[in-house]
Amino acid sequence: MHPNSAFQDHREELERHEFQMGVEAGRLAVTLDILTDALVLVGQHGVYCQSARQPGKPAMDVQMISQGILQAKELVQTVLERMRAGGSSAEG
């Protein structure tokens, strides 16, 4: 299965956010929305894929995916905040 381009699948959201926020910030905002949607799906999946070693917790791969998505969101959010503030330095 070959995935569609984000530019195809999220055309309307991209157009709206790019118009409101500018191209870069608009694309980052849509990226955050996509990551949030993925995080919700992974969370739902984690309900059914429980860890054998840690009952009540998602399987380790689901935990790792969730952590990766959360960290990606954190990085994107800091870039958006910096763009809004108009600054740029080495760290967030």
Contacts in CASP RR format, 6 or more apart in sequence:
PFRMAT RR
TARGET T0000
AUTHOR 0000-0000-0000
METHOD contacts of the structure
MODEL  1
MHPNSAFQDHREELERHEFQMGVEAGRLAVTLDILTDALVLVGQHGVYCQ
SARQPGKPAMDVQMISQGILQAKELVQTVLERMRAGGSSAEG
6 14 0 8 1.000
6 30 0 8 1.000
6 34 0 8 1.000
7 14 0 8 1.000
10 30 0 8 1.000
10 34 0 8 1.000
13 30 0 8 1.000
13 33 0 8 1.000
14 26 0 8 1.000
14 27 0 8 1.000
14 30 0 8 1.000
17 25 0 8 1.000
17 26 0 8 1.000
17 27 0 8 1.000
17 29 0 8 1.000
17 30 0 8 1.000
18 26 0 8 1.000
18 27 0 8 1.000
20 26 0 8 1.000
21 29 0 8 1.000
24 83 0 8 1.000
25 80 0 8 1.000
25 83 0 8 1.000
25 84 0 8 1.000
28 76 0 8 1.000
28 79 0 8 1.000
28 80 0 8 1.000
28 83 0 8 1.000
29 80 0 8 1.000
31 76 0 8 1.000
32 73 0 8 1.000
32 76 0 8 1.000
32 77 0 8 1.000
32 80 0 8 1.000
35 69 0 8 1.000
35 72 0 8 1.000
35 73 0 8 1.000
35 76 0 8 1.000
36 73 0 8 1.000
38 69 0 8 1.000
39 66 0 8 1.000
39 69 0 8 1.000
39 70 0 8 1.000
39 73 0 8 1.000
42 62 0 8 1.000
42 65 0 8 1.000
42 66 0 8 1.000
42 69 0 8 1.000
43 58 0 8 1.000
43 62 0 8 1.000
43 66 0 8 1.000
45 58 0 8 1.000
45 62 0 8 1.000
46 58 0 8 1.000
46 59 0 8 1.000
46 62 0 8 1.000
47 58 0 8 1.000
49 58 0 8 1.000
49 59 0 8 1.000
49 61 0 8 1.000
49 62 0 8 1.000
50 56 0 8 1.000
50 57 0 8 1.000
50 58 0 8 1.000
50 59 0 8 1.000
51 57 0 8 1.000
51 58 0 8 1.000
51 59 0 8 1.000
51 60 0 8 1.000
51 63 0 8 1.000
52 59 0 8 1.000
57 63 0 8 1.000
58 66 0 8 1.000
78 92 0 8 1.000
81 92 0 8 1.000
82 88 0 8 1.000
82 92 0 8 1.000
END
